[in-house]
Amino acid sequence: MARAATTADAFNAVAEPVRRDILDALADTERSVGEVVDALGLGQPQASKHLRVLREVGLVDVRDEGRRRLYRTNAQALRPIHEWVSRYERQWNERFDAVDTVLEELKESES
């Protein structure tokens, strides 16, 4: 089966670790391509390529400010990823709670 294009959807786009790093860099603030390059130690062409993919799937928005283009995350577009991961987060929390219960029982039995 052929692999889906990285621009097909948000899930494919974030499968690339560099794109996840870019999203992390944009999580709290807008940044220009140059600022992304500096923050992550990427080459400018590489950063531009990844930002283009993220923009095409809607995970980042861009606005012009004079001669600069500022990128920021699009939280609404990240929602499907959050909802998918949240299902697993609930499972992890339930398992951690079960481990905590067993540990507490062991502590009590040792006392």
C-alpha positions as CSV (number, residue, x, y, z in Angstrom):
1,M,0.0,0.0,0.0
2,A,1.4,3.4,-1.0
3,R,2.2,5.8,1.8
4,A,-0.1,8.9,2.0
5,A,1.4,12.2,1.1
6,T,2.6,14.3,4.0
7,T,0.2,17.0,3.0
8,A,-2.8,14.7,3.1
9,D,-3.8,15.5,6.7
10,A,-2.5,16.6,10.1
11,F,-1.6,13.1,11.2
12,N,0.7,12.5,8.3
13,A,2.3,16.0,8.6
14,V,3.2,15.5,12.3
15,A,4.7,12.1,11.6
16,E,7.9,14.0,10.7
17,P,9.8,14.8,13.9
18,V,11.1,18.1,12.6
19,R,7.6,19.3,12.0
20,R,6.7,18.4,15.6
21,D,9.7,20.4,16.7
22,I,8.5,23.4,14.6
23,L,5.0,23.1,16.2
24,D,6.7,23.1,19.6
25,A,8.7,26.2,18.7
26,L,5.5,27.9,17.6
27,A,3.4,26.8,20.5
28,D,3.7,29.9,22.6
29,T,4.6,32.6,20.1
30,E,4.7,33.6,16.5
31,R,8.0,33.3,14.7
32,S,9.5,34.1,11.4
33,V,11.3,31.5,9.3
34,G,14.6,32.9,10.5
35,E,13.5,32.6,14.1
36,V,12.5,29.0,13.5
37,V,15.9,28.3,11.9
38,D,17.7,29.9,14.8
39,A,15.6,28.1,17.5
40,L,15.9,24.6,15.9
41,G,19.3,24.9,14.1
42,L,17.7,24.1,10.8
43,G,18.7,25.3,7.3
44,Q,16.4,28.0,5.9
45,P,15.3,25.8,3.0
46,Q,14.5,22.9,5.2
47,A,12.5,25.1,7.7
48,S,10.6,26.7,4.8
49,K,9.8,23.3,3.3
50,H,8.4,22.0,6.6
51,L,6.5,25.2,7.3
52,R,4.9,24.9,3.9
53,V,3.6,21.4,4.6
54,L,2.3,22.5,8.0
55,R,0.6,25.4,6.4
56,E,-1.0,23.3,3.6
57,V,-2.6,21.0,6.1
58,G,-3.7,23.9,8.2
59,L,-1.6,23.3,11.3
60,V,0.0,26.7,11.1
61,D,-1.2,30.0,9.9
62,V,0.9,32.8,8.4
63,R,0.5,36.5,8.3
64,D,2.6,39.2,6.7
65,E,4.1,41.9,8.8
66,G,6.0,44.2,6.5
67,R,8.6,42.1,4.7
68,R,8.4,39.3,7.3
69,R,6.0,36.3,7.3
70,L,5.1,35.2,10.8
71,Y,3.9,31.7,11.6
72,R,1.8,30.5,14.5
73,T,0.0,27.3,15.3
74,N,-3.6,26.8,14.5
75,A,-5.0,25.2,17.6
76,Q,-8.3,24.3,16.0
77,A,-6.5,22.2,13.3
78,L,-4.7,20.4,16.1
79,R,-7.9,19.4,17.8
80,P,-8.3,16.0,15.9
81,I,-4.8,15.0,17.0
82,H,-5.6,16.0,20.6
83,E,-8.8,14.1,20.6
84,W,-7.2,11.0,19.3
85,V,-4.3,11.1,21.8
86,S,-6.7,11.9,24.7
87,R,-8.3,8.5,24.3
88,Y,-5.0,6.9,25.0
89,E,-4.2,9.3,27.8
90,R,-7.2,8.1,29.7
91,Q,-6.0,4.5,29.3
92,W,-2.5,5.5,30.6
93,N,-4.0,7.4,33.5
94,E,-6.1,4.4,34.5
95,R,-3.1,2.1,34.4
96,F,-1.0,4.5,36.4
97,D,-3.8,4.8,39.0
98,A,-3.9,1.0,39.2
99,V,-0.1,0.9,39.8
100,D,-0.4,3.6,42.5
101,T,-3.1,1.5,44.2
102,V,-0.9,-1.6,44.1
103,L,2.1,0.4,45.5
104,E,-0.1,1.8,48.3
105,E,-1.3,-1.7,49.2
106,L,2.3,-3.0,49.3
107,K,3.4,-0.1,51.5
108,E,0.5,-0.8,53.9
109,S,1.3,-4.6,54.0
110,E,4.9,-3.8,54.9
111,S,3.8,-1.7,57.8
